[in-house]
Amino acid sequence: MRPQIDDRAVAIVREAVPEFESHYHDLLDIYDEDLTPQVVFNELAELVSALLLQDDSEETLDRCVGALELVAAEPGADGTELIGFCFLDQLPSFALQAIRGYLGPLAETILELLDDDLLYDDIGETVSDRLARARTGAPQAGCGLETESCPAGPHS
């Protein structure tokens, strides 16, 4: 039996994307109690890839991308890892290019950091940390710099 896992991100996706529910139940049949949020987000990436190939899937695609924004904004839901490594990184190149126009600002930031191999910097700061710091104007944790040379940008 696996240790208890915080499934808030999965609950958000299930609530926001009713079309995903049958996929989720298929995963439950396969993984049972070993189903993790990482596996769920891999499956969501497969669903989005399939939706991008269909002409009549715009609303479902919008709901999937909207769910990513909700997960990214949910404190403590591990959204950065799930969206970056388990969703965006799993998309085939055609899907990754196509979905760029659908992403909201939080998921877009995660994708940019993933593209630049900066999703986690040397001190383990996540995109959620970066966005919170940007909103408050606080310096990067552990930075020690108070000049233009700070990788987080100038601050005082």
C-alpha positions as CSV (number, residue, x, y, z in Angstrom):
1,M,0.0,0.0,0.0
2,R,1.4,3.4,-0.9
3,P,1.7,6.2,1.6
4,Q,-1.0,8.8,1.7
5,I,-0.7,11.3,-1.2
6,D,-2.2,14.7,-1.5
7,D,-4.6,14.3,-4.4
8,R,-5.9,17.9,-4.6
9,A,-4.5,18.3,-8.1
10,V,-6.3,15.2,-9.3
11,A,-9.6,16.4,-7.7
12,I,-9.2,19.7,-9.4
13,V,-8.8,18.0,-12.8
14,R,-11.7,15.7,-12.2
15,E,-14.0,18.5,-11.3
16,A,-13.0,20.8,-14.0
17,V,-12.9,18.3,-16.9
18,P,-15.9,15.9,-16.7
19,E,-14.7,14.3,-20.0
20,F,-11.6,13.0,-18.1
21,E,-13.6,10.9,-15.7
22,S,-13.7,7.8,-17.8
23,H,-10.0,8.0,-18.3
24,Y,-9.6,8.4,-14.5
25,H,-11.7,5.3,-13.9
26,D,-9.6,3.3,-16.4
27,L,-6.5,4.3,-14.5
28,L,-8.1,3.2,-11.2
29,D,-8.8,-0.2,-12.8
30,I,-5.2,-0.5,-13.8
31,Y,-3.4,1.0,-10.8
32,D,-5.9,0.7,-8.0
33,E,-4.4,2.1,-4.8
34,D,-1.1,2.7,-6.5
35,L,-2.6,5.5,-8.8
36,T,-0.5,8.7,-8.3
37,P,-1.2,12.2,-9.5
38,Q,1.8,11.9,-11.8
39,V,0.1,9.0,-13.7
40,V,-3.1,11.0,-13.9
41,F,-1.3,14.0,-15.4
42,N,0.5,11.8,-17.9
43,E,-3.0,10.5,-18.9
44,L,-4.3,14.1,-19.1
45,A,-1.4,14.8,-21.5
46,E,-2.5,11.9,-23.7
47,L,-6.1,13.2,-23.7
48,V,-5.0,16.7,-24.7
49,S,-2.9,15.3,-27.5
50,A,-5.9,13.4,-28.8
51,L,-8.1,16.5,-28.4
52,L,-5.8,18.6,-30.5
53,L,-6.3,16.2,-33.4
54,Q,-10.0,16.6,-33.3
55,D,-12.0,19.5,-34.8
56,D,-14.8,19.5,-32.3
57,S,-12.9,19.5,-29.0
58,E,-12.3,23.2,-28.3
59,E,-14.5,23.3,-25.1
60,T,-12.9,20.2,-23.6
61,L,-9.5,21.5,-24.4
62,D,-10.3,24.8,-22.8
63,R,-11.4,23.0,-19.7
64,C,-8.2,20.9,-19.6
65,V,-6.0,24.0,-19.8
66,G,-8.2,25.8,-17.3
67,A,-7.7,22.9,-14.9
68,L,-3.9,23.4,-15.3
69,E,-4.2,27.0,-14.2
70,L,-6.3,26.0,-11.2
71,V,-3.7,23.4,-10.2
72,A,-0.9,25.8,-10.7
73,A,-2.6,28.3,-8.4
74,E,-3.5,25.8,-5.7
75,P,-1.0,26.2,-2.8
76,G,0.7,22.9,-1.9
77,A,-0.8,20.9,-4.7
78,D,2.6,20.3,-6.3
79,G,1.3,21.8,-9.5
80,T,4.7,22.9,-10.8
81,E,6.0,19.3,-11.0
82,L,2.8,17.9,-12.2
83,I,2.2,20.5,-14.9
84,G,5.9,20.8,-15.9
85,F,7.2,17.2,-15.8
86,C,4.1,15.1,-15.9
87,F,2.0,17.0,-18.4
88,L,3.9,19.5,-20.5
89,D,7.0,17.3,-20.8
90,Q,4.9,14.3,-21.8
91,L,3.2,16.1,-24.8
92,P,4.4,15.2,-28.2
93,S,6.1,18.1,-30.0
94,F,3.0,18.8,-32.2
95,A,0.8,19.0,-29.1
96,L,3.3,21.2,-27.2
97,Q,3.4,23.7,-30.1
98,A,-0.4,23.7,-30.5
99,I,-1.2,24.1,-26.8
100,R,1.0,27.2,-26.3
101,G,-1.9,29.4,-27.5
102,Y,-4.3,27.9,-25.0
103,L,-2.1,28.1,-21.8
104,G,-2.9,30.6,-19.1
105,P,-0.2,32.7,-17.5
106,L,0.8,30.3,-14.7
107,A,1.1,27.3,-17.0
108,E,2.9,29.4,-19.6
109,T,5.4,30.4,-17.0
110,I,5.9,26.8,-16.1
111,L,6.4,26.0,-19.8
112,E,8.9,28.8,-20.2
113,L,10.9,27.6,-17.2
114,L,10.8,24.1,-18.5
115,D,12.0,25.1,-21.9
116,D,14.9,27.0,-20.3
117,D,15.7,24.1,-18.0
118,L,15.0,26.5,-15.0
119,L,11.9,24.9,-13.5
120,Y,13.8,24.2,-10.3
121,D,16.8,26.5,-9.7
122,D,19.8,25.7,-7.5
123,I,18.0,26.4,-4.3
124,G,14.8,24.4,-5.2
125,E,12.6,27.4,-5.8
126,T,9.4,26.4,-7.7
127,V,7.4,28.5,-10.1
128,S,4.8,29.0,-7.3
129,D,7.6,30.5,-5.1
130,R,8.8,32.7,-8.0
131,L,5.3,33.9,-8.7
132,A,4.6,34.7,-5.0
133,R,7.9,36.5,-4.8
134,A,7.2,38.5,-7.9
135,R,3.8,39.5,-6.5
136,T,5.3,40.8,-3.3
137,G,8.6,42.1,-4.7
138,A,10.6,39.9,-2.2
139,P,14.1,38.8,-3.2
140,Q,14.9,35.3,-4.2
141,A,15.2,33.1,-1.1
142,G,18.8,32.6,-0.1
143,C,19.9,35.2,-2.7
144,G,22.0,37.5,-0.5
145,L,22.3,39.9,-3.4
146,E,20.8,43.3,-3.3
147,T,21.9,44.5,-6.8
148,E,21.1,44.2,-10.4
149,S,23.1,40.9,-10.4
150,C,20.5,38.9,-8.7
151,P,19.1,36.2,-11.0
152,A,15.6,37.1,-9.8
153,G,16.1,40.6,-11.0
154,P,16.9,43.9,-9.2
155,H,15.6,44.3,-5.7
156,S,16.6,46.2,-2.6
